[in-house]
């Protein structure tokens, strides 16, 4: 199978990227300079309003429109601001709901608790929150935000809230998953940070994974410094443009040209 990646930037106001397999268009990406593109960007935002009825907060993150942050997208570490311990939510979750207690299932580190305190008990107006845009705004609706930060590299994804090493669910071969997890553990990533091996990490050497790990750690240090120095609302990290993203996420040895 012949796979091609075609990039068209002839017109300054628009960039188009096509993925073609055996002469058939499989994927098409379009990015217009006139459109605001926030997905993937990280901001230090300020809570402007709370809506207990929908368990959401509206956050000013400095782009002119407030973002929408649902309680399900609030990382447990923020529970401390309301006097809750993150592990308490885990304990309530593991205790079971109307279907009775859980049947001995051990909760994986970094997993999102299904039971959370009310958003009005976690956040207050004026609170600063580190958020990432997960979905562009539509019409009068602002962008969707999450406090679960995710920063992709070439072979790895840095997920600070995860707190452990994992492998993409798209990698189904158990032997490959075990091998990749063992390599990552040998690289000894810092405690408190989480990393997921992407599908592009299959068949990559330990040295290649190590380089990507080092790159993401350097980037995270820069982000942490900006977080400490800057008051919200302000931008902290901007995702790469579409060309770089597509090459990073899709380009591989399978692409012929």
KEDREN-145233 format. One record per residue (C-alpha): y, x, z; residue in three letters. Coordinates in Angstrom, 2 decimals. Each point is the difference from the previous one (the first is absolute). Example, Ala and Ser with C-alpha at 12.3 -4.5 7.8 and 13.67 -1.06 7.14 Angstrom:
2
martor v: -4.50; u: 12.30; w: 7.80; resn: Ala
martor v: 3.44; u: 1.37; w: -0.66; resn: Ser
REM end
This chain:
257
martor v: 0.00; u: 0.00; w: 0.00; resn: Unk
martor v: 3.40; u: 1.34; w: -0.99; resn: Unk
martor v: 2.76; u: -0.65; w: 2.50; resn: Unk
martor v: 3.67; u: 0.60; w: -0.70; resn: Unk
martor v: 3.19; u: -0.27; w: 2.03; resn: Unk
martor v: 3.06; u: -0.82; w: -2.14; resn: Unk
martor v: 3.48; u: 0.41; w: 1.51; resn: Unk
martor v: 3.05; u: -1.43; w: -1.75; resn: Unk
martor v: 3.46; u: 0.91; w: 1.33; resn: Unk
martor v: 1.85; u: -0.23; w: -3.33; resn: Unk
martor v: 2.31; u: -2.65; w: 1.44; resn: Unk
martor v: 1.91; u: 1.22; w: 3.10; resn: Unk
martor v: 0.03; u: -3.47; w: 1.58; resn: Unk
martor v: -3.79; u: -0.41; w: -0.03; resn: Unk
martor v: -3.16; u: 2.04; w: 0.53; resn: Unk
martor v: -3.38; u: -1.20; w: -1.25; resn: Unk
martor v: -3.43; u: 1.48; w: 0.66; resn: Unk
martor v: -3.16; u: -1.20; w: -1.74; resn: Unk
martor v: -3.60; u: 0.85; w: 0.88; resn: Unk
martor v: -2.14; u: -0.27; w: -3.13; resn: Unk
martor v: -3.80; u: 0.19; w: -0.13; resn: Unk
martor v: -1.65; u: 0.35; w: -3.42; resn: Unk
martor v: 3.12; u: -1.36; w: -1.65; resn: Unk
martor v: 0.19; u: -3.07; w: 2.25; resn: Unk
martor v: 2.90; u: -0.52; w: 2.41; resn: Unk
martor v: -1.40; u: -0.20; w: 3.54; resn: Unk
martor v: 3.11; u: 0.32; w: 2.17; resn: Unk
martor v: 3.75; u: -0.18; w: -0.58; resn: Unk
martor v: 2.71; u: 1.02; w: 2.45; resn: Unk
martor v: 3.70; u: -0.70; w: -0.52; resn: Unk
martor v: 2.91; u: 1.17; w: 2.12; resn: Unk
martor v: 3.61; u: -0.92; w: -0.75; resn: Unk
martor v: 2.89; u: 2.05; w: 1.35; resn: Unk
martor v: 2.05; u: -3.18; w: 0.52; resn: Unk
martor v: -2.59; u: -1.31; w: 2.45; resn: Unk
martor v: -0.10; u: 1.05; w: 3.62; resn: Unk
martor v: -3.35; u: 1.55; w: 0.85; resn: Unk
martor v: -0.65; u: 0.28; w: 3.72; resn: Unk
martor v: -3.79; u: -0.19; w: 0.30; resn: Unk
martor v: -1.35; u: 3.08; w: 1.76; resn: Unk
martor v: 3.37; u: 1.01; w: 1.41; resn: Unk
martor v: 0.31; u: 0.55; w: 3.75; resn: Unk
martor v: 3.06; u: -1.03; w: 2.00; resn: Unk
martor v: 1.22; u: -0.06; w: 3.56; resn: Unk
martor v: 1.03; u: -3.63; w: 0.32; resn: Unk
martor v: 1.72; u: -2.13; w: 2.61; resn: Unk
martor v: -1.29; u: -3.42; w: 1.09; resn: Unk
martor v: 2.67; u: -2.58; w: -0.91; resn: Unk
martor v: -1.76; u: -3.23; w: 0.87; resn: Unk
martor v: -3.27; u: -1.32; w: 1.38; resn: Unk
martor v: -1.74; u: -3.18; w: -1.14; resn: Unk
martor v: -2.68; u: -0.90; w: 2.57; resn: Unk
martor v: -1.03; u: -3.08; w: -2.03; resn: Unk
martor v: -1.37; u: 2.23; w: -2.78; resn: Unk
martor v: -0.61; u: 3.05; w: 2.23; resn: Unk
martor v: 2.22; u: 2.23; w: -2.11; resn: Unk
martor v: 3.05; u: 2.22; w: 0.30; resn: Unk
martor v: 2.74; u: 0.58; w: -2.54; resn: Unk
martor v: 0.92; u: 3.65; w: -0.22; resn: Unk
martor v: 3.10; u: 1.67; w: -1.43; resn: Unk
martor v: -1.27; u: 3.18; w: -1.64; resn: Unk
martor v: 3.20; u: 0.92; w: -1.81; resn: Unk
martor v: -0.39; u: -1.35; w: -3.54; resn: Unk
martor v: 2.13; u: -3.14; w: 0.27; resn: Unk
martor v: -2.83; u: -2.49; w: 0.51; resn: Unk
martor v: -1.97; u: -0.44; w: 3.19; resn: Unk
martor v: -3.72; u: 0.59; w: -0.12; resn: Unk
martor v: -2.77; u: -2.27; w: 1.33; resn: Unk
martor v: -2.25; u: 1.46; w: 2.71; resn: Unk
martor v: -2.90; u: -2.18; w: 1.17; resn: Unk
martor v: -1.64; u: 0.57; w: 3.37; resn: Unk
martor v: -3.28; u: 0.88; w: -1.77; resn: Unk
martor v: 1.78; u: 3.02; w: -1.50; resn: Unk
martor v: 1.22; u: 1.38; w: 3.33; resn: Unk
martor v: -1.90; u: 3.03; w: 1.21; resn: Unk
martor v: -1.35; u: -0.23; w: 3.60; resn: Unk
martor v: 2.17; u: 2.92; w: 1.15; resn: Unk
martor v: 2.99; u: -2.36; w: -0.19; resn: Unk
martor v: -1.64; u: -2.22; w: 2.61; resn: Unk
martor v: 1.24; u: 2.44; w: 2.65; resn: Unk
martor v: 3.58; u: -1.13; w: -0.66; resn: Unk
martor v: -0.97; u: -3.42; w: 1.34; resn: Unk
martor v: -1.85; u: 1.38; w: 3.00; resn: Unk
martor v: -3.43; u: -0.37; w: -1.60; resn: Unk
martor v: -2.59; u: 2.73; w: -0.29; resn: Unk
martor v: -1.45; u: 0.42; w: -3.53; resn: Unk
martor v: -3.52; u: 0.12; w: 1.44; resn: Unk
martor v: 0.53; u: -3.40; w: 1.63; resn: Unk
martor v: 0.11; u: -1.68; w: -3.41; resn: Unk
martor v: -3.22; u: 1.80; w: -0.90; resn: Unk
martor v: -1.67; u: -1.18; w: 3.19; resn: Unk
martor v: 1.05; u: -3.62; w: -0.63; resn: Unk
martor v: -1.21; u: 0.30; w: -3.58; resn: Unk
martor v: -3.38; u: 1.41; w: 1.04; resn: Unk
martor v: -0.39; u: -2.71; w: 2.62; resn: Unk
martor v: -0.53; u: -2.49; w: -2.80; resn: Unk
martor v: 1.64; u: -3.29; w: -0.91; resn: Unk
martor v: -1.30; u: -3.53; w: -0.32; resn: Unk
martor v: -3.25; u: 1.34; w: -1.41; resn: Unk
martor v: -0.72; u: 1.86; w: 3.21; resn: Unk
martor v: 0.01; u: 3.70; w: 0.86; resn: Unk
martor v: -0.60; u: 2.65; w: -2.64; resn: Unk
martor v: -3.59; u: 1.11; w: -0.30; resn: Unk
martor v: 0.35; u: 3.61; w: 1.06; resn: Unk
martor v: 2.04; u: 1.07; w: -2.98; resn: Unk
martor v: 2.00; u: 3.12; w: 0.79; resn: Unk
martor v: 3.57; u: -0.09; w: -1.20; resn: Unk
martor v: 0.88; u: 2.79; w: -2.43; resn: Unk
martor v: 3.01; u: 2.14; w: 0.96; resn: Unk
martor v: 3.10; u: -0.99; w: -1.96; resn: Unk
martor v: -1.30; u: -3.45; w: -0.96; resn: Unk
martor v: 2.49; u: -2.85; w: 0.16; resn: Unk
martor v: -0.52; u: -2.35; w: 2.96; resn: Unk
martor v: -0.43; u: -3.62; w: -1.01; resn: Unk
martor v: 1.65; u: -1.20; w: 3.22; resn: Unk
martor v: 3.61; u: 1.09; w: 0.59; resn: Unk
martor v: 2.75; u: -0.93; w: 2.46; resn: Unk
martor v: 2.68; u: -2.41; w: -1.28; resn: Unk
martor v: 2.58; u: 1.82; w: -2.10; resn: Unk
martor v: 2.82; u: -1.14; w: 2.31; resn: Unk
martor v: -1.75; u: 1.90; w: 2.82; resn: Unk
martor v: -0.33; u: 3.17; w: -2.09; resn: Unk
martor v: 3.39; u: 0.33; w: -1.68; resn: Unk
martor v: 3.60; u: -0.78; w: 0.85; resn: Unk
martor v: 3.09; u: -0.25; w: -2.15; resn: Unk
martor v: 1.43; u: 3.48; w: -0.50; resn: Unk
martor v: -3.36; u: 1.78; w: 0.35; resn: Unk
martor v: -0.61; u: 2.82; w: -2.47; resn: Unk
martor v: -3.29; u: -0.06; w: -1.91; resn: Unk
martor v: -1.51; u: 2.38; w: -2.53; resn: Unk
martor v: -1.06; u: -2.12; w: -2.97; resn: Unk
martor v: -1.43; u: 0.43; w: -3.47; resn: Unk
martor v: 0.57; u: -2.42; w: -2.86; resn: Unk
martor v: -3.32; u: -1.48; w: -1.14; resn: Unk
martor v: 1.28; u: -2.67; w: -2.42; resn: Unk
martor v: 3.20; u: -0.44; w: -1.96; resn: Unk
martor v: 2.23; u: -2.98; w: 0.76; resn: Unk
martor v: -0.15; u: -3.02; w: -2.29; resn: Unk
martor v: 3.04; u: -2.17; w: -0.65; resn: Unk
martor v: 1.85; u: -0.51; w: 3.26; resn: Unk
martor v: -2.89; u: 1.36; w: 2.06; resn: Unk
martor v: 0.35; u: 3.54; w: 1.26; resn: Unk
martor v: -2.66; u: 2.72; w: -0.26; resn: Unk
martor v: -3.11; u: -0.15; w: 2.17; resn: Unk
martor v: -0.22; u: 2.73; w: 2.62; resn: Unk
martor v: -2.69; u: 1.60; w: 2.14; resn: Unk
martor v: 0.02; u: 2.49; w: 2.86; resn: Unk
martor v: -3.38; u: 1.31; w: -1.16; resn: Unk
martor v: 1.19; u: 3.07; w: -1.91; resn: Unk
martor v: -2.04; u: 1.30; w: -2.95; resn: Unk
martor v: 0.95; u: 3.13; w: -1.96; resn: Unk
martor v: -2.23; u: 0.89; w: -2.99; resn: Unk
martor v: -0.74; u: 3.49; w: -1.16; resn: Unk
martor v: -2.16; u: 1.01; w: -2.96; resn: Unk
martor v: -3.35; u: -0.19; w: 1.80; resn: Unk
martor v: 0.93; u: -1.29; w: 3.46; resn: Unk
martor v: 2.11; u: -2.71; w: 1.57; resn: Unk
martor v: 1.85; u: 0.68; w: 3.25; resn: Unk
martor v: -0.08; u: -3.00; w: 2.35; resn: Unk
martor v: 1.56; u: 0.97; w: 3.34; resn: Unk
martor v: -1.11; u: -3.18; w: 1.79; resn: Unk
martor v: -3.65; u: 0.48; w: -1.00; resn: Unk
martor v: -0.61; u: 2.92; w: 2.35; resn: Unk
martor v: -3.27; u: 1.04; w: -1.64; resn: Unk
martor v: -1.60; u: 1.28; w: -3.20; resn: Unk
martor v: -1.37; u: -2.53; w: -2.47; resn: Unk
martor v: -1.19; u: -0.40; w: -3.57; resn: Unk
martor v: 1.17; u: -2.56; w: -2.57; resn: Unk
martor v: -2.15; u: -3.13; w: -0.13; resn: Unk
martor v: -0.11; u: 0.41; w: -3.77; resn: Unk
martor v: -2.31; u: 2.98; w: 0.57; resn: Unk
martor v: -3.28; u: -1.82; w: 0.57; resn: Unk
martor v: -2.55; u: 2.85; w: -0.11; resn: Unk
martor v: -0.79; u: 0.62; w: 3.68; resn: Unk
martor v: -1.01; u: 3.63; w: -0.53; resn: Unk
martor v: 3.34; u: 0.69; w: -1.70; resn: Unk
martor v: 1.86; u: -1.77; w: 2.79; resn: Unk
martor v: -1.74; u: 2.09; w: 2.66; resn: Unk
martor v: 0.67; u: 3.22; w: -1.92; resn: Unk
martor v: 3.71; u: -0.77; w: -0.41; resn: Unk
martor v: 0.35; u: -1.02; w: 3.64; resn: Unk
martor v: -1.69; u: 3.22; w: 1.13; resn: Unk
martor v: 2.32; u: 2.10; w: -2.18; resn: Unk
martor v: 3.04; u: -1.73; w: 1.46; resn: Unk
martor v: -1.23; u: 0.56; w: 3.55; resn: Unk
martor v: -0.47; u: 3.70; w: -0.83; resn: Unk
martor v: 3.63; u: 0.14; w: -1.12; resn: Unk
martor v: 0.88; u: -1.13; w: 3.54; resn: Unk
martor v: 3.02; u: -2.25; w: -0.66; resn: Unk
martor v: 2.43; u: -0.42; w: 2.92; resn: Unk
martor v: -0.96; u: -2.53; w: 2.64; resn: Unk
martor v: 1.95; u: -3.23; w: -0.07; resn: Unk
martor v: 0.27; u: -0.11; w: -3.80; resn: Unk
martor v: -2.34; u: -1.78; w: -2.39; resn: Unk
martor v: -1.18; u: 0.99; w: -3.46; resn: Unk
martor v: -1.97; u: -1.90; w: -2.65; resn: Unk
martor v: -1.75; u: 1.80; w: -2.85; resn: Unk
martor v: 0.87; u: -1.67; w: -3.32; resn: Unk
martor v: -2.43; u: -0.49; w: -2.88; resn: Unk
martor v: 1.75; u: 2.92; w: -1.73; resn: Unk
martor v: -1.35; u: 2.17; w: 2.82; resn: Unk
martor v: -3.60; u: -0.32; w: -1.21; resn: Unk
martor v: -1.41; u: 3.37; w: -1.20; resn: Unk
martor v: 3.12; u: 1.81; w: 1.21; resn: Unk
martor v: -0.46; u: 3.27; w: 1.85; resn: Unk
martor v: 0.85; u: 0.55; w: 3.62; resn: Unk
martor v: 2.88; u: 2.21; w: -1.13; resn: Unk
martor v: 1.47; u: -2.77; w: -2.18; resn: Unk
martor v: -0.21; u: -2.53; w: 2.83; resn: Unk
martor v: 1.51; u: 2.56; w: 2.36; resn: Unk
martor v: 3.00; u: 0.48; w: -2.29; resn: Unk
martor v: 0.62; u: -3.74; w: -0.17; resn: Unk
martor v: -0.34; u: -0.24; w: 3.77; resn: Unk
martor v: 2.54; u: 2.80; w: 0.48; resn: Unk
martor v: 2.42; u: -1.68; w: -2.43; resn: Unk
martor v: -0.19; u: -3.33; w: 1.85; resn: Unk
martor v: 0.46; u: 1.69; w: 3.38; resn: Unk
martor v: 3.11; u: 1.81; w: -1.24; resn: Unk
martor v: 1.35; u: -3.26; w: -1.36; resn: Unk
martor v: -0.71; u: -1.81; w: 3.28; resn: Unk
martor v: 1.86; u: 2.68; w: 1.98; resn: Unk
martor v: 3.06; u: -0.55; w: -2.22; resn: Unk
martor v: -0.28; u: -3.77; w: 0.53; resn: Unk
martor v: -0.29; u: 0.39; w: 3.78; resn: Unk
martor v: 3.12; u: 2.19; w: 0.06; resn: Unk
martor v: 1.94; u: -2.61; w: -1.97; resn: Unk
martor v: -1.20; u: -2.75; w: 2.33; resn: Unk
martor v: 1.26; u: 1.91; w: 3.05; resn: Unk
martor v: 3.37; u: 0.93; w: -1.54; resn: Unk
martor v: 0.90; u: -3.27; w: -1.73; resn: Unk
martor v: 1.12; u: -3.31; w: 1.46; resn: Unk
martor v: -1.04; u: -3.20; w: -1.73; resn: Unk
martor v: 0.36; u: -1.55; w: -2.40; resn: Unk
martor v: -0.67; u: 2.97; w: -2.28; resn: Unk
martor v: -2.50; u: 1.26; w: -2.57; resn: Unk
martor v: -2.57; u: 2.53; w: 1.20; resn: Unk
martor v: -2.31; u: 0.57; w: -2.97; resn: Unk
martor v: 0.16; u: -1.07; w: -3.63; resn: Unk
martor v: -3.13; u: -0.47; w: -2.08; resn: Unk
martor v: -0.28; u: 1.98; w: -3.24; resn: Unk
martor v: 0.96; u: -1.60; w: -3.33; resn: Unk
martor v: -2.59; u: -1.80; w: -2.10; resn: Unk
martor v: -0.90; u: 2.98; w: -2.18; resn: Unk
martor v: -0.83; u: 2.21; w: 2.96; resn: Unk
martor v: -1.80; u: -2.83; w: 1.80; resn: Unk
martor v: -2.15; u: -0.81; w: -3.01; resn: Unk
martor v: -0.93; u: 3.64; w: -0.60; resn: Unk
martor v: -0.78; u: 0.40; w: 3.69; resn: Unk
martor v: -2.06; u: -3.19; w: 0.27; resn: Unk
martor v: -1.70; u: -0.27; w: -3.39; resn: Unk
martor v: 0.00; u: 3.30; w: -1.87; resn: Unk
martor v: -3.31; u: 1.84; w: 0.28; resn: Unk
martor v: -2.45; u: 2.06; w: -2.04; resn: Unk
martor v: -1.11; u: -3.25; w: -1.64; resn: Unk
martor v: 3.35; u: -0.28; w: -1.79; resn: Unk
martor v: -0.30; u: 1.71; w: -3.38; resn: Unk
martor v: 3.67; u: 0.02; w: -0.92; resn: Unk
REM end
